[in-house]
Amino acid sequence: MKLSQRGTADRPTTPMSANWILRDYVCSVCWQSLVERCYDGAWSVECGVYGREHAGFHRFETATRSRQESSLRLQEFKTLYRKSDFAEMLGLTDHRTPEEILAYGRRALGRDDGGIF
């Protein structure tokens, strides 16, 4: 049967009722939001960025907590290993002067008029 001969009766016209999944869950691989897509008449929830390539969901709260814990662990790692022998290899050393760091911060905040902020 050709696609043009198909009637609309065998294709759903509305997505499934998955609003709570889309609201409360994120992709388990990249933590991006989920979307609902229709393939060959069947609706499915999948990663909004990578589609079916990424499988699985995590609760939004779990992903948020994991991000916070990861950034805390990274800061702890940087603090502990900044003065180690392999800090240069890990990219933990900063060769900028304090003035360069402040100038960068002002530009990032859009306040590079020379004031203290």
C-alpha positions in Angstrom: 0.0 0.0 0.0 1.4 3.4 -1.0 1.7 6.1 1.6 -0.7 8.3 -0.3 -3.4 5.6 -0.2 -3.3 5.3 3.6 -6.2 6.7 5.5 -5.8 8.7 8.6 -7.6 6.0 10.7 -4.5 3.9 11.0 -2.3 6.8 12.2 -2.6 8.4 15.6 -3.2 12.1 15.4 -2.3 12.9 19.0 0.7 12.0 21.1 0.4 9.6 24.1 -0.2 11.1 27.5 3.4 11.3 28.6 3.5 14.9 29.9 4.7 13.7 33.4 7.6 11.8 31.8 8.6 14.8 29.7 8.4 17.0 32.7 10.1 14.9 35.4 12.7 12.9 33.4 15.8 13.6 31.4 18.0 11.4 29.1 20.1 9.0 31.1 23.2 9.5 28.8 23.4 13.3 28.2 20.9 14.6 30.7 19.1 16.7 28.0 15.3 17.0 28.0 13.1 14.4 26.4 10.7 14.8 23.5 7.9 12.7 22.1 8.1 11.6 18.4 6.0 9.6 16.1 7.6 6.8 14.0 5.3 4.8 11.7 2.3 5.6 13.7 3.8 4.7 17.1 4.6 7.5 19.6 7.8 7.2 21.7 9.6 9.2 24.3 13.3 9.7 23.5 16.3 12.0 23.9 15.6 15.5 22.5 19.1 15.8 21.1 20.2 12.4 20.0 16.9 10.6 19.6 16.8 6.8 19.8 20.6 6.7 19.9 20.4 7.3 23.7 18.3 4.9 25.7 16.9 5.3 29.2 15.6 8.1 31.4 16.7 9.5 34.8 14.6 11.6 37.1 15.4 15.3 36.8 16.3 15.6 40.5 18.7 12.7 40.2 20.5 14.4 37.3 20.6 17.7 39.1 22.1 16.2 42.2 24.6 14.2 40.2 25.7 17.4 38.4 26.2 19.2 41.7 28.1 16.3 43.2 30.3 16.1 40.1 31.2 19.8 40.2 32.0 19.5 43.9 34.2 16.5 43.2 36.0 18.4 40.4 36.6 21.4 42.7 38.0 19.1 45.4 40.2 17.3 42.8 41.6 20.6 41.5 42.3 21.9 45.0 44.1 18.7 46.1 46.2 18.2 42.9 46.9 21.8 41.9 50.3 21.7 43.5 51.2 18.2 42.4 53.8 17.2 39.9 51.3 16.3 37.2 49.1 19.5 37.6 50.4 20.9 34.3 49.5 17.7 32.4 46.0 17.8 33.9 45.5 21.5 33.0 45.1 22.6 36.6 47.7 25.4 36.4 46.7 28.9 35.5 49.5 31.0 34.0 47.5 34.3 34.0 48.3 37.1 36.3 45.6 38.3 38.8 45.1 41.4 36.6 44.4 39.2 33.6 41.9 37.1 35.6 40.1 40.2 36.8 40.0 41.6 33.3 38.5 38.4 32.0 35.9 38.4 34.7 34.9 41.9 33.9 34.5 41.1 30.2 32.5 38.0 31.0 30.1 40.1 33.1 30.0 42.9 30.5 31.5 45.4 33.0 34.8 46.2 31.4 34.5 50.0 32.0 37.3 49.9 34.5 35.2 50.1 37.6 35.3 47.6 40.5 32.1 46.0 39.2 
